[in-house]
Each structure stands twice: as structure tokens, then as C-alpha cells.
Amino acid sequence: MKDYLLRETLPDYTVSRQDILKLVQKSDPLFREGQLKGLLSYMIENSKLEHIGRNQYRKVIDSANTIKYENQYSDISLQIISIMDEEFPLIEYRIWEFSWLNEFLNHQIGRNYIFLEVEKDGCEFVFERIVPEFAGKVLLKPDLNQILRYGIDNSIIIDRLISESPKGRNKQHQLAIE
């Protein structure tokens, strides 16, 4: 399947995987559902299609003029990433900082929180490993009241990774904001 054929027939609004499959099969009747995952991956990697939610895709209108936001990690986050990469290489995780939102807000956030979202089975192991390094700063699956009561600047909040969390463009642990 030539992706340019799909790109020309794809509407400008949000479509599902099944909608894309139907469009592709109109152009190429021999195209099978098993090939769809590869086509979608290829189109997303080459900025021709955006995955905007669960089973939600949209055609990229003009990727040449789009500026991709690149977030900057603090030293503490880089230290956590180093620990995760060395000691938990098989655990999927995302790490992001509350202060990143300052670039998009009128009222600046005064206190930074570092969110480490780890796949379900790894939360406790990661917590046990990170607590000695950052004593008094680590919270495991806290609720809002616990964050407000015990959170300090650069607190590390460990929580479960949500399924289908967006991965970064360069590294898996990065968070894609757009």
C-alpha cells in the first residue's frame, strides 16, 4: 500500500483504525488487517499521521511548520533516568516534571514535582530503590491530600503508568506533550 494514497483519501477529522482499514481496502483490496499496524507505525514515525488517543488518529496537516516541543530534564530527573536505565532496563516508565507546564501557563507554578510513572508491577521495586537516594522526597501512589501535605519542591511522585501512555520521539521514557 502506498501511504500517499491513504494520505490523500484520509479526512481531516479524527478516524478510528477500522475507518483507516476501510479506506486502505478501497484502494488495495488485497490489504489485510494484519498489515495495518505496520502501516500506522510507519505513517506516525514519518509525521504523516498522529495518534491522538485510544483508537483515534488524525492526518498531519502541515508538519513542516510544526515546532516540536522538547522538554528539559532537571538534574534530579536525569539521576532518576540513570538509575532506571541501569537497574530496571526492562521496566517501561515515563518521567516528566510539573515545571514544564510553566511554558504554557499565565500563572507560573512555584513548586516542581517530578512524576515517575512506572508499569504496574514495578512501582514498589522502583520505590524501594529510589527512596535511599532521595530520602524524604519520594511519595508512592499518593492522593492529592498527601501531595499537598508531604510534597516539597522536587518531590518524586511514583505512580502507575497508564496503558497507551505516549512515548517520546527520541527515548521511550520521555513524554510526548503534543
N, C-alpha and C positions, 0 to 999 in steps of 0.2 A: 504494500500500500504506500503510495506516495503521500507524504504528510501534507504537501501543498494542496492536494485535492481536498483533504479533510479541512484544512485551514480555510479554504475558500467557501466551503459549504457550512462551516460551523457558524451558528448565530452569535450575535453579540451579547446575548444574555446567558445566564447560568444554565448548564446542562448536566445531566447525570451520565454515568458510564453507559447505561443502556441506550440513552439518546445518541451518544457518540458511536456506539456499536451499530445502531441502525443506519446512521449517516455513512459510516465506512462501508457497510454491507451494500448500500445502494450503489456506491462507486465500484466496489470489488466484491461480488457475490461469493467468492471463494474465501474471503476473510473470516476467520473463526474467532470465537470469544477468547480462546486461549492466547491469541496474539495481541489482544487488546492491552494487557498490562505492559508489554514491551513498547507498544506504540505510545501509550500515555507517558511512560517514563522518558522516552526519547523526546517527546514534544515538551514536557516540563523542563527537562535538562537544557534544551535549546531555546528556552523562553518563547515558545510558541503557544503554550497552554499553561494556565495557572490552576493549581489545586487549591480551592478556596474554602473547602470544608468537606465533611464526610459525604462522599459521593457527589461532590459539587465541583464542576470545572468551568472555566471561562477562557475564551480566546484572549490572548495578549494583544491589545490594540496597537501600541507603538512602543516596543521595548527599547528602541534606540534612544528615546528621550527620557526613559525612566532611570532615575538615580536610585541605586540600591543602597539602603541604609546599612552601614557597617558599625556595629556596636563595639565599644572599647571595654575590655575587662579590667577590673581593678587588680592590684597585686594579690589580694586575698583570693579572688576568684581564680587567678592563674595558678595559685598554690593548690587550690582545691582540684582544678583540672589536672594538674600534675599528679596528685595523689590518686585520682580516679583512673587516669590512664595507666599508671604504674601498677596499682594494686587491684583494680577492678576493670580489666580491659574488656571483659565480655558483657558487662552490665551497660545497658542503654540508659543514658541520662541526658538532661538538658540543664544548663545553668544560665541564669540571667539575673540582672540587677534592677532594682526598683528605680535607681537614679537614671536609668536610660530614658525613662518617661519624661524627664525634665526637658528634653529637646522638643517635646510635643505639647507641653502644658504651659499655660499662662502663669499659674501659681506653682512655684518650684517646690519640690519635695525636699524637706530638710534632713530626713534620716534615710540612709540607704539600707536596704535589706537585700541579701543575696539569696536567691531561690535556687535550690538544688533539687531538681525533680528526678527521682530515680525509679526504675521499674519496680513493681510491687514487691517482689521477693528480696530485693537488695537494700531496702530502706534501713533496716535495723543494723545490717553489717556495715553499711557506709556510716551510719550514725556512730557506731562504736569505734570506728577507725578515725573519724574526724574530731570527735569530742576532745581527745587529749591534745590535739594541735591547737584547737580554738576553744579552750575552756571558758565556759560562761557565755559563749556566743551562739551555741548551736541549739536549735529547737527542732524536735521531731514531731511532725504532723500536728502542729499547733492550730488551735482555733483562733479567731480574731481577738478574743479577750486575752489569751495567752501571749499573742504577739504584742498587743498594746501594753500588757503588764511587764513582760520579761524581755521584750525586744530592745536592744540597744543599737547604736549605729554599727553598721556592717554585721548585723546578726545573720546567721546562716540558717535558713529555714529549709529543712529536708521534708519533702512530701512525695507522694506517689506521682509517677509520670502518667499523664493522661494518654490513653491509646490514640494513635494518629496525631501525636504532637508533631508540629512541623520541625523538620531538621534544617540546620543551616546549610548554606550553599557550599562552604568550604570544609567545615568539620561538622561531624554528626552532633556534637554536644552544643553547638551554637544554636541560637534560636532565631528563626526567620520571622521578623516582625511583619513584613508585608505579605 
